[in-house]
Amino acid sequence: MMKYLLLILSLTMMAPAYSSTVDAYPFDDPAQEKIYKKLIQELRCMVCQNQNLADSNAELAQDMRRKTYDLAKKGQSEKEIVDYMVQRYGDFVLYKPPFQTNTVLLWVGPFIIFIIGIVVLIRFVRRKPSVEDSTLSEQDRAIAEALLNTKESGK
């Protein structure tokens, strides 16, 4: 009896972790449903920031999915819906923001960092040791010979 009580209690405690809200929106046209499903995969949740609308359970994501559904149901094109979302939430709603003056660093920055890394690597590899570093002074040579002699005599 205790085992069953413990099982029921543990299942009850785990239920919220597995529950999720699934929006089931009816579509008359398969093309509208295709646009809707594509957009909720491509648009970013503004609350979660690294989840798309389809994966997020945030209230704002639910509202954005509902608005995407409404606009798709009205027959608006994919571009019109994306433009609406960008106008309302900014370029951050897009996973691939457009190339503009305010996003130049975002697009070009990784290439600049990569090129700087390659230049530093090439300079490091091509660096020649100086003559000063490669020659030993007489005192250093004597110390090295003494160390070698003590190791040989120890065997």
N, CA and C atoms as a LAMMPS dump frame, in Angstrom:
ITEM: TIMESTEP
0
ITEM: NUMBER OF ATOMS
465
ITEM: BOX BOUNDS ff ff ff
-5.0000000000000000e+02 5.0000000000000000e+02
-5.0000000000000000e+02 5.0000000000000000e+02
-5.0000000000000000e+02 5.0000000000000000e+02
ITEM: ATOMS id mol type element x y z
1 1 1 N 0.822 -1.192 0
2 1 2 C 0 0 0
3 1 3 C 0.87 1.263 0
4 2 1 N 1.936 1.235 0.782
5 2 2 C 2.838 2.378 0.881
6 2 3 C 3.539 2.633 -0.454
7 3 1 N 3.865 1.546 -1.183
8 3 2 C 4.515 1.686 -2.48
9 3 3 C 3.611 2.433 -3.455
10 4 1 N 2.347 2.092 -3.454
11 4 2 C 1.403 2.73 -4.37
12 4 3 C 1.207 4.205 -4.022
13 5 1 N 1.151 4.49 -2.747
14 5 2 C 1.01 5.874 -2.296
15 5 3 C 2.225 6.705 -2.716
16 6 1 N 3.416 6.124 -2.554
17 6 2 C 4.645 6.805 -2.961
18 6 3 C 4.694 7.007 -4.473
19 7 1 N 4.257 6.018 -5.232
20 7 2 C 4.226 6.122 -6.688
21 7 3 C 3.274 7.224 -7.139
22 8 1 N 2.103 7.263 -6.566
23 8 2 C 1.117 8.297 -6.913
24 8 3 C 1.636 9.674 -6.542
25 9 1 N 2.244 9.785 -5.385
26 9 2 C 2.794 11.069 -4.952
27 9 3 C 3.903 11.538 -5.884
28 10 1 N 4.806 10.635 -6.272
29 10 2 C 5.899 11.041 -7.167
30 10 3 C 5.379 11.394 -8.554
31 11 1 N 4.407 10.667 -9.063
32 11 2 C 3.83 10.997 -10.368
33 11 3 C 3.11 12.34 -10.33
34 12 1 N 2.446 12.621 -9.239
35 12 2 C 1.749 13.901 -9.089
36 12 3 C 2.74 15.059 -9.057
37 13 1 N 3.882 14.849 -8.42
38 13 2 C 4.877 15.913 -8.334
39 13 3 C 5.583 16.123 -9.665
40 14 1 N 5.681 15.088 -10.492
41 14 2 C 6.348 15.211 -11.78
42 14 3 C 5.422 15.747 -12.865
43 15 1 N 4.149 15.72 -12.666
44 15 2 C 3.189 16.119 -13.7
45 15 3 C 3.414 17.532 -14.224
46 16 1 N 3.663 18.548 -13.381
47 16 2 C 3.887 19.89 -13.937
48 16 3 C 5.103 19.979 -14.849
49 17 1 N 6.099 19.156 -14.609
50 17 2 C 7.297 19.199 -15.452
51 17 3 C 7.006 18.702 -16.858
52 18 1 N 6.065 17.791 -16.993
53 18 2 C 5.765 17.216 -18.298
54 18 3 C 4.582 17.871 -18.987
55 19 1 N 3.883 18.707 -18.285
56 19 2 C 2.741 19.364 -18.918
57 19 3 C 3.219 20.572 -19.704
58 20 1 N 2.637 20.765 -20.832
59 20 2 C 2.967 21.935 -21.633
60 20 3 C 1.718 22.35 -22.383
61 21 1 N 1.661 23.615 -22.667
62 21 2 C 0.507 24.102 -23.383
63 21 3 C 0.764 23.973 -24.872
64 22 1 N -0.148 23.325 -25.546
65 22 2 C -0.04 23.151 -26.98
66 22 3 C -1.188 23.918 -27.605
67 23 1 N -0.841 24.829 -28.475
68 23 2 C -1.866 25.596 -29.171
69 23 3 C -2.359 24.774 -30.346
70 24 1 N -3.635 24.504 -30.341
71 24 2 C -4.228 23.76 -31.456
72 24 3 C -5.132 24.723 -32.21
73 25 1 N -4.578 25.323 -33.238
74 25 2 C -5.339 26.271 -34.034
75 25 3 C -5.85 25.574 -35.293
76 26 1 N -7.141 25.704 -35.561
77 26 2 C -7.683 25.081 -36.781
78 26 3 C -7.416 25.956 -38.015
79 27 1 N -7.046 25.323 -39.102
80 27 2 C -6.807 26.028 -40.362
81 27 3 C -7.698 25.433 -41.442
82 28 1 N -8.243 26.307 -42.282
83 28 2 C -9.035 25.851 -43.423
84 28 3 C -8.132 25.567 -44.618
85 29 1 N -7.045 26.331 -44.712
86 29 2 C -6.139 26.239 -45.859
87 29 3 C -4.794 25.67 -45.396
88 30 1 N -4.308 24.598 -46.035
89 30 2 C -2.996 24.042 -45.646
90 30 3 C -1.842 25.019 -45.869
91 31 1 N -1.978 25.928 -46.824
92 31 2 C -0.921 26.918 -47.071
93 31 3 C -0.79 27.863 -45.881
94 32 1 N -1.912 28.255 -45.299
95 32 2 C -1.881 29.134 -44.12
96 32 3 C -1.238 28.403 -42.934
97 33 1 N -1.568 27.133 -42.779
98 33 2 C -0.986 26.35 -41.689
99 33 3 C 0.525 26.191 -41.878
100 34 1 N 0.947 26.032 -43.12
101 34 2 C 2.372 25.902 -43.422
102 34 3 C 3.11 27.192 -43.067
103 35 1 N 2.528 28.351 -43.434
104 35 2 C 3.123 29.656 -43.096
105 35 3 C 3.217 29.809 -41.585
106 36 1 N 2.124 29.464 -40.889
107 36 2 C 2.094 29.591 -39.432
108 36 3 C 3.189 28.746 -38.79
109 37 1 N 3.27 27.477 -39.179
110 37 2 C 4.257 26.575 -38.569
111 37 3 C 5.68 27.016 -38.881
112 38 1 N 5.91 27.515 -40.079
113 38 2 C 7.244 27.988 -40.444
114 38 3 C 7.625 29.211 -39.613
115 39 1 N 6.694 30.136 -39.469
116 39 2 C 7.005 31.383 -38.746
117 39 3 C 7.218 31.16 -37.256
118 40 1 N 6.444 30.276 -36.639
119 40 2 C 6.656 30.073 -35.201
120 40 3 C 7.965 29.331 -34.944
121 41 1 N 8.536 28.705 -35.971
122 41 2 C 9.864 28.107 -35.839
123 41 3 C 10.964 29.147 -36.043
124 42 1 N 10.677 30.172 -36.866
125 42 2 C 11.701 31.159 -37.228
126 42 3 C 11.711 32.396 -36.348
127 43 1 N 10.619 32.697 -35.681
128 43 2 C 10.553 33.905 -34.855
129 43 3 C 10.986 33.596 -33.43
130 44 1 N 11.709 34.53 -32.833
131 44 2 C 12.293 34.367 -31.502
132 44 3 C 11.326 34.856 -30.429
133 45 1 N 11.297 34.108 -29.332
134 45 2 C 10.528 34.539 -28.171
135 45 3 C 11.28 35.695 -27.517
136 46 1 N 10.592 36.772 -27.254
137 46 2 C 11.241 37.953 -26.684
138 46 3 C 11.547 37.783 -25.197
139 47 1 N 10.889 36.83 -24.543
140 47 2 C 11.138 36.588 -23.125
141 47 3 C 12.29 35.591 -22.953
142 48 1 N 12.211 34.476 -23.679
143 48 2 C 13.219 33.414 -23.533
144 48 3 C 14.504 33.747 -24.291
145 49 1 N 14.408 34.416 -25.386
146 49 2 C 15.49 34.945 -26.211
147 49 3 C 16.309 33.916 -26.961
148 50 1 N 16.408 32.686 -26.513
149 50 2 C 17.079 31.702 -27.343
150 50 3 C 16.167 30.509 -27.603
151 51 1 N 14.883 30.775 -27.594
152 51 2 C 13.879 29.798 -27.987
153 51 3 C 12.99 30.428 -29.031
154 52 1 N 12.52 29.597 -29.943
155 52 2 C 11.577 30.133 -30.909
156 52 3 C 10.17 30.125 -30.308
157 53 1 N 9.221 30.668 -31.03
158 53 2 C 7.856 30.759 -30.509
159 53 3 C 7.241 29.388 -30.29
160 54 1 N 7.595 28.432 -31.12
161 54 2 C 7.021 27.091 -31.006
162 54 3 C 7.47 26.395 -29.721
163 55 1 N 8.682 26.642 -29.276
164 55 2 C 9.23 25.952 -28.111
165 55 3 C 8.962 26.665 -26.788
166 56 1 N 8.581 27.917 -26.837
167 56 2 C 8.438 28.704 -25.623
168 56 3 C 7.028 28.593 -25.047
169 57 1 N 6.956 28.547 -23.726
170 57 2 C 5.664 28.549 -23.044
171 57 3 C 5.38 29.885 -22.356
172 58 1 N 6.195 30.879 -22.618
173 58 2 C 5.991 32.194 -22.006
174 58 3 C 4.678 32.798 -22.519
175 59 1 N 4.069 33.615 -21.691
176 59 2 C 2.793 34.227 -22.081
177 59 3 C 2.937 35.085 -23.33
178 60 1 N 4.05 35.813 -23.427
179 60 2 C 4.27 36.641 -24.611
180 60 3 C 4.385 35.772 -25.864
181 61 1 N 5.045 34.634 -25.75
182 61 2 C 5.158 33.723 -26.895
183 61 3 C 3.785 33.196 -27.293
184 62 1 N 2.946 32.913 -26.321
185 62 2 C 1.578 32.472 -26.626
186 62 3 C 0.817 33.57 -27.365
187 63 1 N 0.976 34.813 -26.901
188 63 2 C 0.325 35.942 -27.585
189 63 3 C 0.865 36.113 -29.002
190 64 1 N 2.177 35.947 -29.154
191 64 2 C 2.778 36.094 -30.482
192 64 3 C 2.327 34.964 -31.418
193 65 1 N 2.189 33.753 -30.887
194 65 2 C 1.669 32.643 -31.701
195 65 3 C 0.23 32.911 -32.116
196 66 1 N -0.557 33.443 -31.167
197 66 2 C -1.961 33.758 -31.465
198 66 3 C -2.054 34.84 -32.543
199 67 1 N -1.203 35.866 -32.443
200 67 2 C -1.218 36.939 -33.437
201 67 3 C -0.749 36.41 -34.793
202 68 1 N 0.258 35.544 -34.783
203 68 2 C 0.725 34.931 -36.033
204 68 3 C -0.394 34.118 -36.664
205 69 1 N -1.126 33.393 -35.834
206 69 2 C -2.269 32.613 -36.331
207 69 3 C -3.323 33.529 -36.939
208 70 1 N -3.664 34.602 -36.21
209 70 2 C -4.688 35.533 -36.708
210 70 3 C -4.289 36.133 -38.051
211 71 1 N -3.038 36.56 -38.16
212 71 2 C -2.575 37.176 -39.406
213 71 3 C -2.524 36.156 -40.546
214 72 1 N -2.105 34.933 -40.247
215 72 2 C -2.067 33.894 -41.282
216 72 3 C -3.484 33.521 -41.708
217 73 1 N -4.378 33.472 -40.74
218 73 2 C -5.782 33.122 -41.019
219 73 3 C -6.449 34.19 -41.885
220 74 1 N -6.021 35.45 -41.713
221 74 2 C -6.573 36.553 -42.525
222 74 3 C -6.022 36.537 -43.943
223 75 1 N -5.036 35.678 -44.196
224 75 2 C -4.499 35.56 -45.543
225 75 3 C -3.28 36.421 -45.82
226 76 1 N -2.679 36.97 -44.771
227 76 2 C -1.478 37.772 -44.984
228 76 3 C -0.309 36.863 -45.355
229 77 1 N 0.6 37.403 -46.135
230 77 2 C 1.75 36.623 -46.584
231 77 3 C 2.77 36.492 -45.452
232 78 1 N 3.715 35.606 -45.67
233 78 2 C 4.781 35.401 -44.692
234 78 3 C 5.55 36.693 -44.449
235 79 1 N 5.859 37.413 -45.506
236 79 2 C 6.602 38.667 -45.398
237 79 3 C 5.81 39.709 -44.611
238 80 1 N 4.511 39.787 -44.849
239 80 2 C 3.685 40.763 -44.129
240 80 3 C 3.639 40.452 -42.635
241 81 1 N 3.563 39.174 -42.305
242 81 2 C 3.525 38.791 -40.886
243 81 3 C 4.869 39.091 -40.225
244 82 1 N 5.961 38.768 -40.904
245 82 2 C 7.298 39.055 -40.361
246 82 3 C 7.474 40.562 -40.201
247 83 1 N 7.049 41.343 -41.198
248 83 2 C 7.156 42.805 -41.097
249 83 3 C 6.367 43.339 -39.913
250 84 1 N 5.19 42.776 -39.666
251 84 2 C 4.38 43.19 -38.517
252 84 3 C 5.127 42.908 -37.216
253 85 1 N 5.695 41.708 -37.109
254 85 2 C 6.403 41.335 -35.88
255 85 3 C 7.656 42.193 -35.676
256 86 1 N 8.372 42.479 -36.751
257 86 2 C 9.57 43.328 -36.647
258 86 3 C 9.175 44.744 -36.258
259 87 1 N 8.093 45.238 -36.832
260 87 2 C 7.639 46.59 -36.493
261 87 3 C 7.238 46.665 -35.024
262 88 1 N 6.632 45.621 -34.527
263 88 2 C 6.147 45.627 -33.152
264 88 3 C 7.249 45.313 -32.136
265 89 1 N 8.137 44.338 -32.458
266 89 2 C 9.124 43.872 -31.483
267 89 3 C 10.569 44.194 -31.843
268 90 1 N 10.818 44.708 -33.027
269 90 2 C 12.178 45.041 -33.441
270 90 3 C 12.855 43.87 -34.144
271 91 1 N 14.067 44.116 -34.637
272 91 2 C 14.815 43.103 -35.385
273 91 3 C 15.204 41.907 -34.52
274 92 1 N 15.191 42.067 -33.22
275 92 2 C 15.606 40.987 -32.321
276 92 3 C 14.67 39.79 -32.398
277 93 1 N 13.462 40.005 -32.899
278 93 2 C 12.504 38.903 -33.028
279 93 3 C 12.948 37.912 -34.11
280 94 1 N 13.865 38.346 -34.956
281 94 2 C 14.373 37.496 -36.039
282 94 3 C 15.651 36.8 -35.597
283 95 1 N 15.784 35.517 -35.912
284 95 2 C 17.037 34.824 -35.639
285 95 3 C 18.116 35.257 -36.616
286 96 1 N 17.717 35.686 -37.803
287 96 2 C 18.66 36.177 -38.812
288 96 3 C 18.316 37.631 -39.119
289 97 1 N 18.844 38.571 -38.329
290 97 2 C 18.509 39.975 -38.569
291 97 3 C 19.058 40.452 -39.909
292 98 1 N 18.412 41.437 -40.515
293 98 2 C 18.875 41.93 -41.817
294 98 3 C 20.205 42.673 -41.691
295 99 1 N 20.932 42.73 -42.792
296 99 2 C 22.211 43.444 -42.833
297 99 3 C 21.914 44.932 -42.973
298 100 1 N 22.069 45.668 -41.87
299 100 2 C 21.816 47.11 -41.837
300 100 3 C 22.99 47.783 -41.138
301 101 1 N 22.957 49.102 -41.112
302 101 2 C 24.058 49.821 -40.468
303 101 3 C 24.157 49.491 -38.978
304 102 1 N 23.034 49.252 -38.335
305 102 2 C 23.083 48.964 -36.901
306 102 3 C 23.39 47.487 -36.605
307 103 1 N 23.468 46.636 -37.636
308 103 2 C 23.801 45.229 -37.416
309 103 3 C 25.084 44.809 -38.135
310 104 1 N 25.841 45.775 -38.638
311 104 2 C 27.073 45.472 -39.374
312 104 3 C 28.049 44.706 -38.486
313 105 1 N 28.248 45.16 -37.264
314 105 2 C 29.189 44.505 -36.366
315 105 3 C 28.747 43.072 -36.061
316 106 1 N 27.458 42.863 -35.964
317 106 2 C 26.916 41.527 -35.71
318 106 3 C 27.257 40.572 -36.85
319 107 1 N 27.205 41.066 -38.079
320 107 2 C 27.47 40.225 -39.245
321 107 3 C 28.961 40.116 -39.561
322 108 1 N 29.711 41.204 -39.392
323 108 2 C 31.112 41.236 -39.795
324 108 3 C 32.047 40.893 -38.631
325 109 1 N 31.606 41.111 -37.408
326 109 2 C 32.428 40.895 -36.217
327 109 3 C 33.098 39.535 -36.134
328 110 1 N 32.363 38.441 -36.321
329 110 2 C 33.02 37.126 -36.239
330 110 3 C 34.142 36.943 -37.263
331 111 1 N 33.974 37.49 -38.462
332 111 2 C 35.028 37.382 -39.479
333 111 3 C 36.259 38.197 -39.082
334 112 1 N 36.031 39.376 -38.508
335 112 2 C 37.148 40.214 -38.053
336 112 3 C 37.922 39.493 -36.946
337 113 1 N 37.213 38.915 -35.992
338 113 2 C 37.865 38.184 -34.903
339 113 3 C 38.634 36.985 -35.453
340 114 1 N 38.06 36.287 -36.432
341 114 2 C 38.73 35.142 -37.047
342 114 3 C 40.02 35.567 -37.739
343 115 1 N 39.97 36.656 -38.499
344 115 2 C 41.151 37.143 -39.221
345 115 3 C 42.231 37.585 -38.23
346 116 1 N 41.843 38.282 -37.173
347 116 2 C 42.813 38.689 -36.149
348 116 3 C 43.463 37.458 -35.521
349 117 1 N 42.68 36.436 -35.252
350 117 2 C 43.216 35.195 -34.69
351 117 3 C 44.215 34.525 -35.615
352 118 1 N 43.916 34.5 -36.915
353 118 2 C 44.834 33.902 -37.89
354 118 3 C 46.137 34.699 -37.955
355 119 1 N 46.048 36.034 -37.968
356 119 2 C 47.247 36.874 -38.019
357 119 3 C 48.112 36.647 -36.781
358 120 1 N 47.496 36.604 -35.611
359 120 2 C 48.251 36.373 -34.376
360 120 3 C 48.897 34.996 -34.411
361 121 1 N 48.19 33.997 -34.881
362 121 2 C 48.743 32.646 -34.966
363 121 3 C 49.934 32.589 -35.918
364 122 1 N 49.82 33.218 -37.077
365 122 2 C 50.914 33.233 -38.05
366 122 3 C 52.139 33.949 -37.477
367 123 1 N 51.909 35.085 -36.82
368 123 2 C 53.04 35.822 -36.232
369 123 3 C 53.699 35.015 -35.119
370 124 1 N 52.916 34.28 -34.362
371 124 2 C 53.458 33.47 -33.275
372 124 3 C 54.29 32.311 -33.831
373 125 1 N 53.789 31.676 -34.889
374 125 2 C 54.498 30.539 -35.476
375 125 3 C 55.767 30.986 -36.184
376 126 1 N 55.736 32.118 -36.848
377 126 2 C 56.896 32.595 -37.617
378 126 3 C 57.943 33.297 -36.767
379 127 1 N 57.628 33.568 -35.53
380 127 2 C 58.568 34.277 -34.665
381 127 3 C 59.834 33.443 -34.502
382 128 1 N 60.954 34.044 -34.811
383 128 2 C 62.232 33.347 -34.717
384 128 3 C 62.835 33.619 -33.341
385 129 1 N 63.409 32.592 -32.75
386 129 2 C 64.061 32.848 -31.464
387 129 3 C 65.296 33.723 -31.68
388 130 1 N 65.532 34.621 -30.774
389 130 2 C 66.682 35.514 -30.918
390 130 3 C 67.963 34.743 -30.61
391 131 1 N 69.087 35.244 -31.115
392 131 2 C 70.384 34.607 -30.913
393 131 3 C 70.708 34.567 -29.429
394 132 1 N 70.291 35.586 -28.721
395 132 2 C 70.541 35.667 -27.295
396 132 3 C 69.902 34.505 -26.554
397 133 1 N 68.695 34.104 -26.974
398 133 2 C 67.982 33.024 -26.308
399 133 3 C 68.615 31.664 -26.587
400 134 1 N 69.237 31.489 -27.765
401 134 2 C 69.715 30.16 -28.153
402 134 3 C 71.137 29.858 -27.673
403 135 1 N 71.942 30.858 -27.293
404 135 2 C 73.314 30.597 -26.853
405 135 3 C 73.4 30.652 -25.337
406 136 1 N 74.206 29.746 -24.806
407 136 2 C 74.389 29.71 -23.353
408 136 3 C 75.654 30.479 -22.969
409 137 1 N 75.585 31.106 -21.842
410 137 2 C 76.794 31.752 -21.332
411 137 3 C 77.718 30.659 -20.794
412 138 1 N 78.961 31.025 -20.566
413 138 2 C 79.937 30.047 -20.061
414 138 3 C 79.521 29.509 -18.694
415 139 1 N 78.949 30.386 -17.897
416 139 2 C 78.515 29.968 -16.558
417 139 3 C 77.362 28.961 -16.662
418 140 1 N 76.391 29.231 -17.561
419 140 2 C 75.262 28.307 -17.755
420 140 3 C 75.743 26.97 -18.304
421 141 1 N 76.725 27.01 -19.227
422 141 2 C 77.265 25.785 -19.804
423 141 3 C 77.948 24.942 -18.709
424 142 1 N 78.672 25.597 -17.817
425 142 2 C 79.361 24.882 -16.736
426 142 3 C 78.353 24.234 -15.788
427 143 1 N 77.273 24.936 -15.505
428 143 2 C 76.23 24.391 -14.624
429 143 3 C 75.571 23.182 -15.274
430 144 1 N 75.294 23.279 -16.569
431 144 2 C 74.663 22.174 -17.295
432 144 3 C 75.574 20.956 -17.311
433 145 1 N 76.855 21.155 -17.555
434 145 2 C 77.806 20.038 -17.578
435 145 3 C 77.915 19.398 -16.197
436 146 1 N 77.903 20.213 -15.171
437 146 2 C 77.989 19.676 -13.808
438 146 3 C 76.756 18.822 -13.499
439 147 1 N 75.586 19.267 -13.927
440 147 2 C 74.361 18.498 -13.714
441 147 3 C 74.403 17.179 -14.476
442 148 1 N 74.891 17.219 -15.701
443 148 2 C 74.972 15.986 -16.495
444 148 3 C 75.963 15.013 -15.874
445 149 1 N 77.09 15.522 -15.384
446 149 2 C 78.097 14.658 -14.772
447 149 3 C 77.591 14.017 -13.492
448 150 1 N 76.801 14.765 -12.705
449 150 2 C 76.291 14.195 -11.457
450 150 3 C 75.252 13.111 -11.748
451 151 1 N 74.465 13.242 -12.806
452 151 2 C 73.469 12.227 -13.157
453 151 3 C 74.165 10.967 -13.663
454 152 1 N 75.23 11.143 -14.445
455 152 2 C 75.954 9.997 -14.98
456 152 3 C 76.693 9.249 -13.871
457 153 1 N 77.233 10.005 -12.927
458 153 2 C 77.992 9.357 -11.859
459 153 3 C 77.047 8.675 -10.851
460 154 1 N 75.785 9.111 -10.83
461 154 2 C 74.808 8.522 -9.931
462 154 3 C 74.315 7.172 -10.389
463 155 1 N 74.491 6.822 -11.648
464 155 2 C 73.989 5.538 -12.184
465 155 3 C 74.842 4.424 -11.805
